[in-house]
């Protein structure tokens, strides 16, 4: 939600637009619902990590909340279950030891049902219409990382651990997420045509109001413009309150 300076004080972007909204207003209620959904997404990510023995994880930067980008362990994990992904400082982070290869499948209509399998998953939110007006659905096929054949040139058979790795990856990809675009729709932000900034909006509840910071101006009914300093003051109080309740 925030950044801090060297003294640990909250700093907010000077070029953001800042607002407050009464929690009981229509916009406030939508924001509260959004924040509740974010909490559920973060809980699901925590539970996924615990289920597979991970001790730490990095949030998926593509989303406002939810998702898992990669995980770390107290000890080096089984290489048949986890593959090295990236180092963050002195810590090695991992992903399940498989890879998902995308392709497309033609479907007759948008409600056409395709059943997932242990090594195949259909992305039902990735339906698109080609120039020839045909509908396609993105499919992910899961396979081992690296060489697909053994030392004698035979195809690698899917053993128990590969199936476990694929199951973990499918569950990771199915984790619920909340997007920045969902928040912008609630705020009725004035978005440009084309690529959006990667700067994340700010939203938090303190007392009976929600406080918002956005790179783009917002026009949702019930939003009241405030200064950066007013938002920073409430953010400091919110942080203090949050720290006392954990």
C-alpha positions, -999 to 999 in steps of 0.1 A, spaced: 0 0 0 28 24 8 65 31 8 87 43 36 117 65 37 150 59 55 134 69 88 106 45 84 81 73 77 53 67 51 58 84 18 32 87 -8 37 97 -45 35 134 -50 19 130 -85 -10 109 -73 -46 121 -70 -59 115 -35 -95 109 -24 -116 98 5 -150 80 4 -174 73 33 -175 36 38 -213 36 39 -216 52 5 -222 32 -27 -186 37 -38 -174 30 -3 -193 -3 -2 -179 -14 -35 -144 -6 -22 -150 -25 10 -162 -55 -11 -130 -52 -32 -108 -51 -1 -126 -81 14 -120 -101 -19 -83 -91 -18 -81 -105 18 -96 -138 5 -71 -139 -24 -42 -134 0 -55 -161 23 -58 -185 -6 -21 -178 -15 -10 -184 21 -29 -217 22 -14 -228 -11 21 -222 3 14 -240 35 -1 -270 16 31 -274 -4 56 -267 24 68 -233 13 78 -208 40 78 -176 20 64 -164 -13 66 -134 -36 33 -118 -47 24 -119 -83 32 -84 -95 6 -86 -123 -22 -83 -98 -33 -59 -71 -38 -88 -47 -35 -126 -48 -15 -150 -68 20 -164 -61 49 -156 -83 74 -180 -67 82 -196 -33 112 -202 -10 119 -229 15 138 -233 48 158 -261 31 165 -270 -5 134 -287 -19 132 -319 -39 144 -311 -74 118 -335 -88 91 -313 -73 106 -278 -75 128 -260 -100 149 -229 -93 133 -198 -106 150 -166 -94 173 -154 -66 162 -125 -44 192 -114 -24 206 -145 -8 173 -165 -11 166 -189 -39 130 -190 -51 113 -218 -69 84 -229 -90 69 -264 -94 92 -286 -116 71 -285 -147 63 -261 -175 30 -251 -191 31 -249 -229 2 -228 -243 -17 -234 -275 -52 -228 -287 -83 -249 -292 -112 -240 -315 -146 -240 -297 -181 -237 -312 -194 -212 -287 -183 -193 -255 -201 -217 -231 -186 -248 -246 -174 -271 -218 -139 -286 -219 -127 -308 -191 -93 -303 -175 -71 -333 -169 -40 -339 -147 -17 -326 -175 -40 -302 -193 -58 -271 -183 -81 -247 -202 -81 -210 -195 -118 -202 -197 -111 -165 -192 -88 -165 -223 -114 -169 -251 -108 -148 -281 -122 -143 -316 -99 -146 -346 -101 -125 -377 -120 -154 -394 -147 -151 -366 -138 -185 -352 -136 -187 -314 -105 -201 -297 -97 -210 -261 -62 -210 -246 -50 -245 -234 -20 -252 -212 -3 -286 -216 20 -295 -187 53 -314 -191 86 -319 -174 111 -290 -175 140 -295 -200 147 -326 -220 116 -347 -227 136 -379 -233 158 -401 -211 194 -411 -217 183 -439 -240 161 -415 -261 128 -428 -247 100 -403 -238 100 -395 -201 72 -411 -183 51 -391 -159 59 -404 -124 43 -396 -91 65 -366 -84 59 -350 -118 22 -354 -113 25 -337 -78 45 -309 -94 18 -304 -121 -9 -305 -95 9 -278 -75 13 -256 -106 -23 -260 -117 -35 -250 -83 -10 -220 -83 -24 -209 -117 -60 -212 -104 -54 -190 -73 -79 -162 -71 -66 -127 -79 -79 -91 -79 -67 -68 -107 -58 -31 -107 -84 -28 -136 -112 -40 -112 -102 -12 -88 -101 14 -115 -136 4 -126 -149 10 -91 -131 44 -90 -142 53 -125 -107 63 -133 -98 83 -164 -77 58 -181 -56 64 -213 -59 44 -245 -31 19 -246 -8 6 -219 -15 16 -183 11 27 -158 25 -1 -136 22 21 -105 -2 5 -81 -31 25 -67 -35 29 -29 -67 20 -10 -72 14 27 -99 18 54 -95 39 84 -124 47 107 -155 53 87 -138 63 55 -117 48 27 -86 66 15 -75 63 -21 -45 73 -41 -44 69 -79 -21 79 -107 -52 87 -127 -80 111 -118 -111 93 -106 -148 103 -109 -168 78 -89 -198 93 -70 -189 100 -34 -152 105 -39 -139 137 -21 -106 151 -31 -80 154 -4 -43 164 -2 -14 140 -2 -6 151 34 -42 143 46 -39 108 31 -4 104 46 -17 113 80 -45 87 78 -20 61 64 2 66 94 -27 61 118 -39 31 98 -5 15 100 -3 21 137 -37 6 142 -29 -23 120 3 -30 139 -15 -30 172 -40 -56 160 -15 -81 147 
